[in-house]
Amino acid sequence: MSAHIEFDWDLIRRYDSRGPRYTSYPTALQFTEAFTASHYREQVRQSNHAARPRPLSVYIHIPFCEHLCFYCACNKVATRNRARAARYLESLLREIDLKARLFDSDRRIEQMHFGGGTPTFLDAGQLSSILGKLKGRFDFADDSVGDYSIEIDPRTVDSADMQVLRALGFNRVSLGVQDFDKDVQRAVHRLQSREQTLGILTASRDAGFHSVNVDLIYGLPKQSLSSMRQTLDQVLDAAPDRIALFNYAHLPDRFPAQRRIRNEDLPDAGRKLDILRSSVDAITGAGYVYIGMDHFALPGDALARAKSDGTLHRSFQGYTTHAHCELIDFGVSSIGRVGRCFSQNVHGIEDYQECVDDGRLPIVRGIVLDDDDLLRAGVIDRLMCIGSLDLPAVERAHGIVFGEYFAPELDALKTFEDDGLVRATRDRIELTARGWMLVRNICAVFDGYLQAHREERYSRTI
């Protein structure tokens, strides 16, 4: 079921560069302000009138945090002023009305994700008002079918809160951990005890959540091989259903909070790779299935099953079993996908509130995908998710001759083939055990936009 991973240090060092994470193709760097709310409305109209309208996924962005974590690259506001959240909530409910009225009312929501920031910055009544607004506008799949998740900072909730969140309808939860080592936590301004965190994990199970994910980060300041292994031992003892092991991308020019992290405290490239390899070995050694990139799941989890049967996909929420859904986004800087378009909301809270309070969709940029975009997106998705590509199937779906259409790409792929990262035949391209750790580099071969943008805008691939 799981993709075997093999570390080749020489190859990893040679190929380690910057590149997209491919939560979308084209990536957000290709979105332009030439895309307007009118384009979005037209894409929704076409989506509603499709022969078989697709089910829906919903993303809600809550940008507020009580504390500032120095590593964070999300769009967030650190504040203890709860009035700011109340004002934002008013606008969020208005946006739900504005966008929901564009969609046929019988289209079902099968997936929902509250992200941040810290969604639990909102209290139960505020979260309930959002869910009530959505359920008043849309049909929701039953709890046994739908995936309804929320990101949680374990420092902001207790056992009773987990019972309330489950009663509200959330059935999946993601807990931010990063690292239990106190020196690391002080360096990133996130003090969080093991007892507090694992207590919430247990409370999530007691409340009946279908799945619990734990987020970890490697490459943080003050982090060592031994400190990360101790954190992993404690997490693995608790056996969450999923583990996300993210690479810390140090981009202080883009994210001001990261300027508070001292360069000399960061592990060097060699130590960072050692931490990664040790972590992957520990997680897979504990029986977790390697899903891809930075995600792992227990064999019975839906992600692992989707990996096995080839139905796994990738979206702005990472790996998902619901990529057949069209994504409606709400909140500042959120990104959606409907029909052939990606769209993104304005970044600033004040601008966002002004737009929706004036009755305007807060869309600031986006892109309408052409046939080439759709073709390349499918190729990249299959490589990212299942590690292989059925060339005749691609040809049938898009009416092309793969070897002719992608002749330059196949030529570029020969370097990866010579290095044992991929195997290519007349009918198939497949990642090897070595290739999985460099999947972003391999997918970049099929990216038609990458050379036009500065590499520095992306995080490192390892």
C-alpha positions in Angstrom: 0.0 0.0 0.0 2.7 2.5 0.9 5.3 4.1 -1.4 8.7 3.0 -0.3 11.1 6.0 0.3 14.8 5.8 -0.3 17.2 8.6 0.7 20.1 9.3 -1.6 22.0 12.2 0.0 24.1 13.1 -3.0 21.0 13.3 -5.3 19.0 15.2 -2.7 21.8 17.8 -2.2 22.2 18.1 -6.0 18.5 18.6 -6.7 17.6 20.6 -3.6 16.3 24.0 -4.9 13.2 26.1 -4.7 9.9 25.1 -6.3 6.1 25.0 -6.0 4.3 22.7 -3.6 1.6 22.1 -6.3 -1.4 22.5 -4.1 -2.7 23.9 -7.4 -1.6 24.2 -11.0 -1.2 26.9 -12.2 0.1 28.1 -8.8 -1.0 31.3 -7.1 1.9 33.2 -8.7 0.0 33.0 -12.0 -3.2 34.6 -10.7 -3.7 38.0 -12.1 -5.9 41.1 -11.3 -7.3 40.8 -14.9 -9.5 38.1 -13.4 -12.6 39.8 -11.8 -15.8 38.9 -10.0 -17.5 38.8 -13.4 -15.3 36.0 -14.5 -16.1 34.2 -11.3 -19.8 34.5 -11.8 -19.5 33.2 -15.3 -17.6 30.1 -14.1 -20.2 29.4 -11.4 -22.9 29.7 -14.0 -21.2 27.2 -16.3 -20.6 25.0 -13.3 -24.3 25.0 -12.3 -25.3 24.1 -15.9 -22.9 21.2 -16.3 -24.4 17.9 -17.3 -23.5 16.6 -13.8 -22.8 19.5 -11.4 -20.0 18.6 -9.0 -20.4 18.5 -5.2 -18.9 21.3 -3.2 -16.1 21.8 -0.7 -15.9 24.9 1.5 -12.9 26.6 3.0 -13.3 29.2 5.8 -10.3 31.4 6.7 -10.2 32.7 10.3 -7.1 34.9 10.4 -6.9 35.6 14.2 -4.4 34.2 16.7 -4.0 35.0 20.3 -0.2 34.5 20.1 2.3 35.1 17.2 4.3 32.0 16.2 7.5 33.2 14.6 7.7 30.4 12.0 4.2 31.0 10.6 3.7 32.0 7.0 -0.1 32.1 7.0 -2.2 35.3 6.6 -2.9 36.0 10.3 -3.4 38.7 12.8 -2.1 38.3 16.4 -4.5 40.0 18.8 -6.4 39.5 22.0 -9.1 41.9 20.9 -12.1 39.7 20.4 -14.1 42.6 19.0 -12.0 42.3 15.8 -13.2 38.8 15.3 -16.8 39.8 15.9 -16.6 42.5 13.2 -14.9 40.1 10.8 -17.6 37.5 11.5 -20.3 39.9 10.4 -18.5 40.4 7.0 -17.8 36.7 6.7 -21.5 35.9 7.0 -22.3 38.5 4.3 -19.8 36.9 2.0 -21.4 33.6 2.5 -24.7 35.1 1.4 -23.0 36.8 -1.6 -21.4 33.7 -3.0 -24.0 31.1 -1.9 -26.7 32.8 -3.9 -24.7 32.2 -7.1 -24.8 28.4 -6.7 -27.8 26.2 -7.2 -29.3 25.3 -3.8 -29.4 21.6 -4.4 -25.6 21.3 -4.8 -24.3 19.3 -1.8 -21.3 20.1 0.4 -19.2 17.0 1.0 -16.1 18.7 2.5 -15.5 21.7 4.8 -12.3 23.0 6.4 -11.9 25.9 8.9 -8.3 27.2 8.7 -6.3 30.1 10.0 -4.9 31.7 11.9 -6.6 29.9 14.7 -10.3 29.0 14.0 -10.9 28.3 17.7 -10.2 32.0 18.3 -13.9 32.1 17.7 -16.2 30.9 20.4 -18.8 28.2 20.0 -21.6 30.6 19.3 -19.6 32.3 16.5 -18.7 29.0 14.9 -22.3 27.9 15.1 -23.4 31.1 13.3 -21.1 30.3 10.4 -22.3 26.7 10.2 -25.9 27.8 10.5 -25.5 30.3 7.6 -23.9 27.6 5.4 -26.6 25.0 6.3 -29.2 27.5 5.5 -27.8 27.9 2.0 -26.5 24.4 1.1 -27.3 20.8 1.6 -24.7 19.0 3.6 -23.7 15.3 3.2 -24.3 13.1 6.2 -21.6 12.8 8.9 -20.7 9.3 7.6 -19.9 10.7 4.1 -18.7 14.3 4.6 -15.3 15.4 5.8 -15.7 18.5 8.1 -12.4 19.5 9.6 -11.1 22.3 11.8 -7.5 23.4 12.7 -6.9 23.7 16.4 -4.2 25.2 18.6 -4.4 22.9 21.6 -3.6 25.8 23.9 -7.0 27.4 23.1 -9.4 24.5 23.9 -10.2 21.9 26.6 -12.0 18.6 26.6 -15.4 20.3 26.9 -14.6 22.4 23.8 -13.9 19.3 21.8 -17.3 17.9 22.7 -18.9 21.1 21.6 -17.0 21.1 18.3 -18.1 17.6 17.5 -21.7 18.5 18.3 -21.4 21.4 15.9 -20.7 18.9 13.1 -16.9 18.8 12.8 -15.7 15.2 12.4 -12.0 15.7 11.7 -9.5 17.8 13.6 -5.9 18.9 13.0 -3.7 19.7 16.0 -0.7 22.1 15.7 2.3 20.6 17.6 5.5 21.4 15.6 7.9 20.3 18.3 7.7 19.5 22.0 11.2 20.6 22.8 11.2 23.6 25.1 14.2 25.3 23.5 12.6 25.0 20.1 9.3 26.3 21.4 11.0 29.3 23.0 12.8 30.1 19.8 9.6 30.1 17.8 7.4 31.7 20.5 5.1 28.8 21.0 5.2 27.2 24.4 2.9 24.2 24.4 3.2 21.3 26.8 3.1 17.6 25.7 0.4 16.9 28.4 -1.8 19.7 27.1 -1.5 18.7 23.5 -1.9 14.9 23.9 -4.8 15.6 26.3 -6.7 17.3 23.5 -5.8 14.4 21.1 -7.4 12.0 23.6 -10.4 14.3 24.1 -10.9 14.4 20.3 -11.2 10.6 20.3 -13.5 10.6 23.3 -15.7 13.2 21.5 -16.0 10.9 18.5 -14.0 12.6 15.8 -13.4 10.4 12.8 -9.8 11.4 12.4 -7.1 13.3 14.2 -4.1 14.8 12.4 -0.9 16.2 14.1 1.2 18.8 12.4 5.0 18.7 12.9 7.7 20.9 11.4 11.4 20.0 10.8 14.1 22.5 10.3 13.0 24.8 13.2 15.6 26.9 15.2 17.3 25.0 18.0 16.0 21.7 16.6 18.3 18.7 16.7 18.1 15.1 15.7 17.5 14.0 19.3 14.9 16.6 20.1 12.8 15.8 17.1 13.1 12.1 17.8 11.8 12.6 21.3 8.9 14.6 20.0 8.1 11.9 17.4 8.3 9.1 20.0 5.7 11.0 22.1 3.5 11.6 19.1 3.7 8.1 17.8 2.8 6.7 21.2 -0.4 8.6 20.9 -1.0 7.2 17.4 -2.9 10.0 15.6 -4.6 8.9 12.4 -2.5 11.3 10.3 0.8 13.1 10.6 1.9 16.0 8.6 5.7 16.6 8.7 6.3 20.1 7.1 9.5 21.6 6.0 10.2 25.0 7.7 10.6 27.5 4.9 12.7 30.4 6.2 11.6 33.4 4.1 12.0 36.4 6.4 11.8 38.9 3.5 8.3 37.7 2.8 7.1 36.9 6.3 8.2 39.6 8.9 7.6 37.4 11.9 10.3 35.1 10.7 12.8 37.9 11.2 12.7 37.1 14.9 14.3 33.8 14.2 18.1 33.9 14.3 19.8 32.4 11.2 22.5 30.9 13.5 19.8 29.0 15.4 18.6 27.1 12.3 20.0 23.7 11.6 22.3 23.6 8.6 21.3 21.8 5.4 23.0 18.5 6.4 21.5 18.4 9.9 18.1 19.3 8.5 18.2 16.4 6.1 19.3 14.1 8.9 16.2 15.2 10.9 14.0 14.6 7.9 15.4 11.1 7.3 15.2 10.1 10.9 11.6 11.4 11.2 10.4 9.6 8.1 12.1 6.3 9.2 10.4 6.6 12.6 6.9 7.4 11.2 7.0 4.7 8.6 8.6 2.3 11.0 5.6 2.8 13.3 3.3 1.5 10.5 2.2 4.7 8.9 1.6 4.8 5.1 3.6 7.4 3.2 0.9 9.4 1.4 3.3 11.8 -0.4 5.3 15.0 0.1 4.9 15.5 3.9 1.8 13.4 4.8 1.5 10.0 6.5 -1.6 8.1 7.6 -2.5 4.9 9.4 -3.4 2.1 7.0 -7.1 2.3 7.8 -7.4 6.0 7.2 -9.2 7.4 4.2 -6.1 9.0 2.8 -4.2 5.7 2.9 -7.1 3.9 1.2 -7.2 6.6 -1.5 -3.5 6.2 -2.0 -3.9 2.5 -2.5 -6.8 2.6 -5.0 -5.5 5.6 -7.0 -8.3 8.1 -6.0 -6.0 10.4 -4.0 -5.8 14.0 -5.2 -4.1 17.3 -4.1 -5.7 20.6 -3.4 -5.2 23.8 -1.3 -5.9 21.6 1.8 -3.1 19.3 0.8 -3.8 15.6 0.0 -7.5 14.9 -0.2 -10.1 12.3 -1.1 -12.5 15.0 -2.3 -10.8 16.6 -5.3 -14.0 15.9 -7.3 -15.5 18.8 -5.4 -15.5 22.4 -6.5 -14.1 24.6 -3.8 -15.9 27.7 -2.5 -13.7 29.9 -0.3 -14.7 32.5 2.3 -12.5 35.0 4.2 -9.4 37.1 3.6 -6.9 35.7 1.1 -8.8 32.5 0.7 -8.5 30.6 -2.6 -11.3 28.8 -4.4 -11.7 26.7 -7.5 -14.9 26.6 -9.5 -15.3 25.4 -13.1 -12.1 26.3 -15.0 -11.0 29.0 -12.6 -9.1 29.7 -9.5 -10.0 32.8 -7.6 -8.5 34.6 -4.5 -10.0 37.1 -2.1 -8.3 40.3 -1.0 -5.6 39.9 1.6 -6.3 42.7 4.1 -9.1 42.5 6.6 -10.2 46.1 6.2 -10.4 45.8 2.4 -12.2 42.6 2.7 -14.8 44.0 5.1 -15.3 47.1 2.9 -16.0 44.9 -0.2 -18.5 42.6 1.3 -20.2 45.4 3.3 -20.7 47.2 0.0 -22.3 44.0 -1.4 -19.3 43.2 -3.7 -17.5 39.9 -4.0 -14.1 40.3 -2.4 -12.3 38.7 -5.3 -9.1 40.4 -6.2 -7.4 38.1 -8.7 -7.5 34.6 -10.3 -7.1 32.8 -13.5 -9.2 30.9 -16.0 -7.5 27.7 -17.0 -7.0 26.9 -20.7 -6.7 23.3 -22.1 -3.0 23.3 -21.6 -3.4 24.2 -18.0 -5.9 21.4 -17.4 -3.6 18.9 -19.1 -0.5 19.8 -17.1 -2.5 20.0 -13.9 -3.7 16.4 -14.4 -0.2 15.2 -15.1 1.3 16.9 -12.0 -1.6 15.7 -9.8 -1.1 12.1 -10.8 2.7 12.3 -10.2 2.2 14.0 -6.8 -0.5 11.6 -5.6 0.2 8.2 -7.0 3.7 8.6 -8.3 2.9 7.3 -11.8 1.4 8.4 -15.1 -0.6 6.3 -17.5 0.4 7.9 -20.8 -2.3 6.3 -23.0 -5.0 7.4 -20.5 -3.7 11.0 -20.7 -3.7 10.8 -24.5 -7.3 9.6 -24.6 -8.5 12.2 -22.1 -6.9 15.1 -23.9 -6.7 14.1 -27.5 -2.9 14.4 -27.7 0.1 12.3 -28.5 2.1 12.4 -25.3 5.5 12.0 -26.8 4.9 14.8 -29.2 3.1 17.2 -26.9 5.7 16.8 -24.1 8.8 16.2 -26.2 10.9 18.9 -24.4 9.6 17.7 -21.0 10.5 14.1 -21.8 13.9 15.2 -22.9 14.4 17.1 -19.6 13.1 14.0 -17.7 16.0 11.9 -19.0 18.3 13.5 -16.4 16.0 12.3 -13.6 15.8 8.9 -15.3 19.6 8.6 -15.5 19.8 9.4 -11.8 17.3 6.6 -11.0 14.5 8.9 -9.9 12.0 7.9 -12.5 11.4 5.0 -14.8 10.0 5.9 -18.2 8.6 3.5 -20.8 6.4 4.1 -23.9 3.2 3.8 -21.8 4.2 4.9 -18.3 6.2 7.3 -16.2 6.8 6.1 -12.6 8.6 7.5 -9.6 11.2 5.2 -8.0 11.8 4.9 -4.3 14.5 7.5 -4.7 12.2 9.8 -6.7 9.5 10.3 -4.0 11.7 12.7 -2.0 12.2 14.8 -5.1 8.7 14.7 -6.5 8.4 18.5 -6.5 11.4 18.7 -8.8 10.1 16.0 -11.1 6.7 17.7 -11.4 8.4 21.0 -12.1 9.5 19.5 -15.5 5.8 19.7 -16.6 5.2 23.2 -15.2 4.7 25.5 -18.2 5.1 28.7 -16.1 8.0 28.0 -13.8 10.8 29.5 -15.8 9.0 32.9 -16.0 9.0 33.4 -12.2 11.8 33.9 -9.8 12.8 30.8 -7.9 13.1 32.8 -4.7 9.4 33.1 -4.4 9.1 29.4 -3.6 10.2 27.3 -0.6 13.0 24.8 -0.8 11.9 21.4 -2.2 13.5 19.5 0.7 
